[in-house]
Amino acid sequence: MQDTYIHRLKQRDERVISDLYDAYSGALYGVVVRIVQMPELAEQVLQDTFVKIWRNSDNYDAGKGRLFTWMLNIARNTAIDATRTRHFQDRSKTESPDKLVYQPGGENINPDHVGLHELVQKLDDKYSSLIDLVYFKGYTQEEAAEATGVPLGTIKTRLRFAMQELRRSFGPAIVAGFLALLH
């Protein structure tokens, strides 16, 4: 199926975006909402992501990775860009603390985050601080290296070790969300 999507993208078949949206929007939205933490902004970022996928479809190289991974990177980068805007930063400063608390029927809590931050804090600081930057704050590995002054190779090694420790302590299911963002 992926090959069909790729072929249709390369042929500029306009209907492929609708099919890609149906197939991947849920997964991409999950990544975006983790980063922007505002459902209404996440919806806009998701739309922007699919526009970028369409406009940049000629840049997709199957030799470098799967179509989903390429789309995931576009979604993630678009979400990170959205968090860097002045409007986002001003809004997040004035956001009500009630948004951080579970409300029955609300969309403000991500089940993946329930207790996850506390589990990560049990790791050595050099690992937990990287997980915090990359997973909870949406930094890329390169940005984390720049922010901490630690070489990129060391960042990757530490993140890999942290994932192994979390997997050992809490099982593979707890690590799945991390791995989706780190690769």
Sequence and secondary structure as in RCSB ss.txt:
>XXXX:A:sequence
MQDTYIHRLKQRDERVISDLYDAYSGALYGVVVRIVQMPELAEQVLQDTFVKIWRNSDNYDAGKGRLFTWMLNIA
RNTAIDATRTRHFQDRSKTESPDKLVYQPGGENINPDHVGLHELVQKLDDKYSSLIDLVYFKGYTQEEAAEATGV
PLGTIKTRLRFAMQELRRSFGPAIVAGFLALLH
>XXXX:A:secstr
 HHHHHHHHHTT THHHHHHHHHHHHHHHHHHHHHH  HHHHHHHHHHHHHHHHHTGGG  GGG  HHHHHHHHH
HHHHHHHHTSHHHHHHHHH  GGGGS  TT SS  GGGTTHHHHHHTS HHHHHHHIIIIIS   HHHHHHHHT 
 HHHHHHHHHHHHHHHHHHH HHHHHHHHHHH 
